[in-house]
């Protein structure tokens, strides 16, 4: 019998508990390109293993995503970190994209932190800068939900969590993130369109995960690392290696920032 997406997540959560010995998690993070080193600063690492060893998870298919799960202890809190994610453009459908988030909530996590690498659209964003996600524009034309799932997305990204982040860094910028399906980068015309629609950042992830997390009742904090200026704004060609290189160069700074924020949640 084929399991429903929720039942698959619950089975994976049970396997996670057995594997780590942790009955429930407080916070879960999805670490996008450039953010994985932050996991080393979040607390004492426990079990770490390939995510594909749990039901419903797929092996990594993108450079910069290790495809591992790490269980972390910070005082009396338990933190779950996904070092990598499944992207929509990999072709496995929306359930695969949001399976990590659903598993984390099924394992008790009431707060989900989503990080990504993004192209900067708004003037003033510099390469290597972290930006809080205040809202999003879903340009994938898809949802991880089905049926009469009328989930309120008027505050997808928690104002309370964003306020905590700004206490850590009062100069932290906020912006609207546009999710494109990828895997190709956007054209200059598409960037002009997104800018006209009100987007400040553009990427290929996060939005479907945020929707699934809110549908499951979790709070969401979203953060982007600006790894390149979007197409047509500075004339440079774009490539994935540039994204990874910026992540490596910014790892210590954004890692410390994220760890400080998570420490206050």
N, C-alpha and C positions, 0 to 999 in steps of 0.2 A: 504494500500500500504506500502510495506517495504521501509524504508528510506535507502539511501546509507550511508556508514560510514561517509562521509563528511557532509551530510545533518543531520545526527544524532548529530554530533559534533556541527554544527551550531545551532541546536535546543537547545542543552544543554547550549551553550554559551548564547543564548537569555534568557534562564531560569536563568542562573547565574547572568546576568545583572539585571533582575527583582528582584532576591532574595537579591542581595548585594547593588543595587543602583549605581554600578560602571559601567560606559559606556565602559571602556577599561582598560586592564592591561598592564603593562610594562614588568614585569618579572614574570615567573611562575616556581615554584620548585616542584619536585617530591621527597618526603622525604622517603628514604629507611630506613631499619632497623638501628637504632642507631642515625638517623639524626633528627627525629621529634622534639626533644627539641629545635633545632635551630630556629624553627618557632616562639618561644616566644621572640627571640632577634631581629627579623626582622623589628619590628615597632609596631604600634598600631593595635590591632586586631579589626576587625569589625565582620561581620557575620561569624559564623562557624556552619556547619551542615553536616549531613551524605551525602557523595557523591552519595549514591544510591537514593537520593531524586531528582537527576537530570536525565534526559533521557540518557540511555545508560550505566550508571555506575552500577557496581555490588557491593554487600555487601562484606566487607573484609573476607578473608578466611585463612589468615596467621597471626600467633601471631607476635606482633610487628608492625602491620599495622592497624591503628585505622579506616581507611576508612572515614575520614572526609576531608572537604574542608574548608580552612580558607582564608578570605579576609583581607589583611593587608595594612595599609597606612603608608608610610614612607616619610614624607614631602609632596611633590607634586606627589609622585610616588605611584602607586597601584601594589601590589604584591599578587600573588595567590599561595597558598601552598596546595599541595595535601599531606595529612598525611597518606601515604600508597599508594599502587599500586596493580593492578591486574597482576599476573604472568602468563607466558605461561603455566606452568605446572598445572594450575587450570583447564585447559581444555576448555576454552571459545573462543579460537582462537586469532589470532593476532589483530583483530580490537578491541577487549576488552582490550588488553594489551596497545594499544596506544591511546585509546579514551581520556584519560586525557590530553595528549599532544595536540591532535587535537582540543579538546575543548578550551584549553588555547590559542592556536594560533588563533582560531576563535574568541576568546574574546579579541584579540589585542596583546597578548604577543609576542614580537619579540625576546625575549631571554628565553631559557628554561634551567634550571639548574637541572640536573639529579644526584641523589645521591644513593648510594647503600652500602650494606655490602659485602665484598669480601674476598676470601681466598688469602693470599699472596704467590706468587710463587717465585718472584725475591729475591735473597739473600739480606739481609739488611732491608727488610720490617719487622717492628715489630708490634705486635698486639696492636691495638689502634691508629695506625698511619693513617692520611689522605693522600691520593694519588690522584693527578690529572690524569684524563684519557686523554692520548694523542692520542690514536687510539684504535680500537677494532678489534677483530676476532669473527665473527658471526658463532658459532658452532651449532646453532639451526636448520640450513638448511631451514629457513623460512624467509620471508620478509613481512612487513605490507603493501607493495605496490603490485599492480596488473596491468596488462596491460603493455603498453609500457612506464613504469615509469623509465626512465633512469636517475636517480638522481646521480649527482656527489658527491661521498663520499670521495674525496681526502683530504678534510679538514672537517671531520665530527665534530670534537671538536675544536672550534674556538681558533686559536692561539692568537688572541687579548684578549679573555677572560682569557686564561691561563696566559698571561703576567700580567693581572690585579691581578690574584690570587697570582702570585709569587711576586708582589710588596707588597702584604699584608704579605706573608711569603716566603722570599727568599729561605728558606730551603725545601720548599714543593717539594716532589718527584713527578715524572711523570712516567706513565707506560701504557702498552697495556693491555686492559681488554678483556678477553675471556668470551663470554656468552655461557653457557651450558643450555640445556633444563630443567634439574632437574626433579622432586624435590629431587632426591637422590644426595648426595655429590659424588664427583668424586673418581675414583680409583687412587691409586698411579701410575699405568701405564698411565692413562689418563693425570695426571699431568705432567709426564715426556714427553708425547706427546706435551702438550700445551707449556711446557717450550722450547721444540725443535722448535716449531712454532713461538716463540717470545713473548709468553704471559707472563706478569708480575703479573697479577691478574686474578681471576676466580670468576664468579658469575652466577646468574640465571635471570638477568634482564637487563635493561638500553639500550641494543643495538637496539632492535626493536623500542623503543621510540625515540632514537637518529635519526634513519633512518626516522621515520615519521616526526620528527621536521624539519629535513633538507629538506625533500620533501615539507614541507609547507613553507619553506623559513626562518625559525627561526635560530638564532645562538644557539649553544649548548655548555654548560659547563658541564663536567662530573667529579664527584668526588667519590672515593671509601673510605670507612673506612675498614681498614684491621682488621677483627674480628677473624681471625684464620689463622694459617699457613696451606697451602694446604696439602692434603693427602700424606702421605709417606715421607714428608720432615723433620718432627720432631718425627714421631712415635706415636703421640697422636690420639685418636679417636675424631671424629667430631660429634657435635650435635647442633641443632638449639638454644638450651638454652644458649650455649656458645656464639653464635653470639649475642643474645639479651643482655647477661650480659656484654659483651665487649662494646656494644652500650651504655648501661646505664652508665658504668664507664667512657666512653669517651665523654659523651653528652655535658658537659660544654665546654670542649676544642674545639671540632669540631664545636659545635654550634656557639661559638664566632668567630671562623675562618670563617665559612660560612657567618655569618651575616656581618662581615667586608668586605668580598669579594663582596657580593650582594650590599652592600652600595656604592661600587665604580663602579658598572656596570652602 
